[in-house]
C-alpha cells in the first residue's frame, strides 16, 4: 500500500486540527496588533521628546506606519470584546500622539 507524502497528509488533516490552526493564527494576529501598537506608542513617545528634528521625523514616521498597519490589518482578526476595547483605546492614544506630532489623520 502506498503512503501519502507528508504534504498530502497535512492537507487532509482532521477538521479539529484546522480549527486549532485557525484559532492559533487568529491569536497570533491579535498579539501582533497589540505589539505593533505598543511599538507605535514607543516611537511616538521618542518623537515627542526628541530635540533633533531628523530623529523626531524618523520616529514619527515609524509610529505612523504602525498606526496605519494596525488599521489595515485589524479587520482580518477576530478579537474578543476585551481585546477590541483595549485595541481601540490604544489606537486613540497613538492617534492623539500622532496629531500632536503634526500628522493629519
C-alpha positions in Angstrom: 0.0 0.0 0.0 1.4 3.4 -1.0 1.9 6.0 1.7 1.0 9.6 1.2 3.6 12.3 1.1 3.8 14.4 4.2 2.4 17.5 2.4 -0.6 15.5 1.3 -1.1 14.0 4.7 -1.1 17.6 6.2 -3.6 18.8 3.7 -6.1 16.2 4.8 -5.7 16.9 8.5 -8.8 16.5 10.6 -11.1 19.4 10.9 -10.2 19.8 14.6 -6.6 20.5 13.7 -7.6 23.0 11.1 -9.8 24.8 13.7 -6.9 24.8 16.1 -4.7 26.2 13.5 -7.2 28.9 12.6 -7.5 29.8 16.3 -3.7 29.9 16.7 -3.3 32.2 13.6 -6.1 34.5 14.9 -4.5 34.7 18.4 -1.1 35.4 16.8 -2.7 38.1 14.7 -4.3 39.7 17.8 -0.9 39.7 19.6 0.8 41.2 16.5 -1.8 44.1 16.5 -1.2 44.7 20.2 2.6 44.7 19.9 2.6 46.9 16.8 0.5 49.5 18.7 2.9 49.4 21.6 5.8 49.8 19.2 4.0 52.7 17.7 3.5 54.3 21.1 7.1 53.8 21.9 8.2 55.6 18.7 5.7 58.4 19.2 7.0 58.9 22.8 10.5 59.1 21.5 9.4 61.5 18.7 7.6 63.8 21.2 10.7 64.0 23.3 13.2 64.3 20.5 15.2 67.5 20.2 16.8 66.5 16.9 14.4 67.2 14.0 15.6 64.2 12.0 15.1 61.8 14.8 11.7 63.3 15.5 10.7 62.9 11.9 12.0 59.3 11.6 10.3 58.1 14.8 7.1 59.9 13.8 7.1 58.1 10.5 7.7 54.7 12.2 4.9 55.5 14.6 2.5 56.4 11.8 3.5 53.2 9.9 2.5 51.1 13.0 -0.8 53.0 13.2 -1.6 52.5 9.5 -0.6 48.9 9.7 -3.0 48.1 12.6 -5.8 50.0 10.8 -5.2 48.0 7.7 -5.0 44.6 9.4 -7.4 44.8 12.3 -10.4 43.7 10.3 -8.7 40.4 9.5 -8.6 39.3 13.1 -11.5 38.2 15.3 -10.9 40.0 18.6 -12.5 39.3 21.9 -14.6 42.2 23.3 -11.8 42.9 25.8 -9.1 42.9 23.1 -11.2 45.0 20.9 -11.7 47.6 23.6 -8.0 47.6 24.5 -7.1 47.9 20.9 -9.5 50.8 20.4 -8.1 52.7 23.5 -4.5 52.2 22.3 -5.4 53.3 18.8 -6.9 56.5 20.2 -3.7 57.2 22.3 -1.5 56.6 19.3 -3.7 58.8 17.1 -3.5 61.6 19.7 0.3 61.4 19.8 0.5 61.4 16.0 -1.8 64.5 15.9 0.5 66.2 18.4 3.4 65.4 16.1 1.7 67.1 13.2 0.2 64.1 11.4 -3.1 64.6 9.6 -5.3 61.6 10.3 
